[in-house]
Amino acid sequence: MKEKSNQNIFFHKDQIIFTEGMELAQLYIIKKGKVQLLKESANKRLIPLANLGEREFLGMIEIFENRPTNCIAIAIEDSELSPITKTDILSVLATMPDWASKLMLTLTSRLNKAQEILAEHNIVENKLSVDDNYTPEIEAYFKNLLKSAASTQ
């Protein structure tokens, strides 16, 4: 269950942070823990997009583009997230250029990872590795988490 304390939000290991199609009111900075991003393919396979850790951003693209989430985020460790509204992030970017630099590095890193995933699934020409440790058993485990969460909502 998610818990709030001093504006930070805590997610326990295996807790779903958001699913595809959700509207986010803010983006998050991961203060502690790890979060895995997954995408459900057309044939209902779960494809790992990224493992995010401390000081990385979550929900950034959705906030800046004013669109619903296009993936699933699951805490793979007990995690503490700091929410930040779009208004706050824009004012910070205007006054702290080093933060803007970190944001750009995050965006380019995720773009590169997305290209690797497209290549792995033969959607583009270059074949690069996604995550060799992502087994069918791990995929089934995450699918069960999602099914359990959907039945409790």
DRENLUMMAR-969015 format. One line per 5 residues: their letters; for each residue x, y, z of C-alpha. Coordinates in steps of 0.05 Angstrom, whole numbers, always signed. Layout:
! DRENLUMMAR-969015
a> X Y Z; ...
! end
This chain:
! DRENLUMMAR-969015
mkeks> +0 +0 +0; +26 +69 -15; +40 +113 +45; +52 +188 +47; +102 +222 +93
nqnif> +127 +294 +87; +100 +297 +16; +141 +236 -6; +103 +174 -27; +125 +104 -7
fhkdq> +112 +42 -49; +126 -27 -24; +163 -79 -66; +117 -106 -121; +67 -49 -114
iifte> +41 -19 -179; +55 +55 -183; +15 +66 -246; -13 +28 -305; -20 +45 -378
gmela> -72 +99 -392; -70 +134 -324; -68 +210 -319; -12 +235 -274; -17 +299 -234
qlyii> +58 +304 -225; +123 +271 -243; +166 +236 -191; +239 +233 -172; +259 +167 -142
kkgkv> +292 +183 -75; +302 +111 -55; +290 +43 -86; +280 +17 -157; +222 +19 -206
qllke> +213 -23 -268; +177 +4 -329; +140 -47 -372; +100 -43 -436; +46 -93 -457
sankr> +55 -112 -530; +0 -126 -580; +6 -200 -565; -1 -187 -489; +73 -198 -474
lipla> +104 -153 -421; +167 -119 -448; +216 -88 -399; +231 -16 -418; +276 +7 -361
nlger> +298 -3 -290; +300 +64 -255; +337 +80 -191; +353 +136 -143; +352 +207 -171
eflgm> +317 +185 -236; +252 +214 -262; +186 +177 -270; +126 +204 -309; +165 +260 -340
ieife> +142 +251 -412; +69 +245 -392; +71 +309 -352; +106 +351 -406; +62 +323 -462
nrptn> -3 +325 -421; -20 +253 -439; -36 +189 -403; +18 +140 -384; +40 +93 -439
ciaia> +71 +40 -395; +67 +5 -328; +111 +24 -268; +122 -26 -212; +165 -17 -150
iedse> +216 -74 -152; +244 -53 -84; +212 -13 -28; +214 +56 -58; +206 +129 -38
lspit> +183 +178 -91; +182 +254 -88; +124 +283 -129; +136 +349 -167; +82 +387 -205
ktdil> +94 +412 -276; +92 +484 -252; +145 +471 -200; +190 +434 -249; +186 +491 -299
svlat> +206 +543 -247; +264 +499 -224; +288 +490 -295; +287 +566 -305; +330 +578 -243
mpdwa> +375 +516 -241; +407 +500 -309; +445 +440 -279; +377 +407 -265; +356 +419 -337
sklml> +420 +384 -358; +403 +323 -315; +333 +322 -346; +362 +322 -416; +410 +265 -399
tltsr> +351 +225 -373; +310 +238 -436; +367 +219 -483; +383 +156 -443; +310 +134 -446
lnkaq> +306 +149 -520; +367 +105 -531; +337 +49 -490; +271 +54 -529; +311 +47 -594
eilae> +345 -15 -566; +277 -46 -549; +250 -31 -618; +311 -65 -648; +304 -125 -602
hnive> +233 -136 -625; +252 -128 -699; +214 -63 -705; +277 -27 -729; +339 -54 -763
nklsv> +392 -53 -708; +388 -112 -661; +410 -95 -591; +398 -130 -525; +340 -109 -480
ddnyt> +349 -147 -415; +377 -217 -415; +352 -229 -344; +279 -217 -363; +253 -289 -365
peiea> +184 -316 -380; +177 -330 -306; +190 -257 -288; +140 -235 -341; +88 -283 -312
yfknl> +103 -256 -242; +90 -184 -264; +26 -205 -302; +0 -237 -238; +15 -173 -199
lksaa> -24 -133 -251; -82 -183 -249; -84 -180 -173; -83 -104 -173; -139 -101 -224
stq> -183 -147 -183; -176 -105 -120; -195 -39 -154
! end
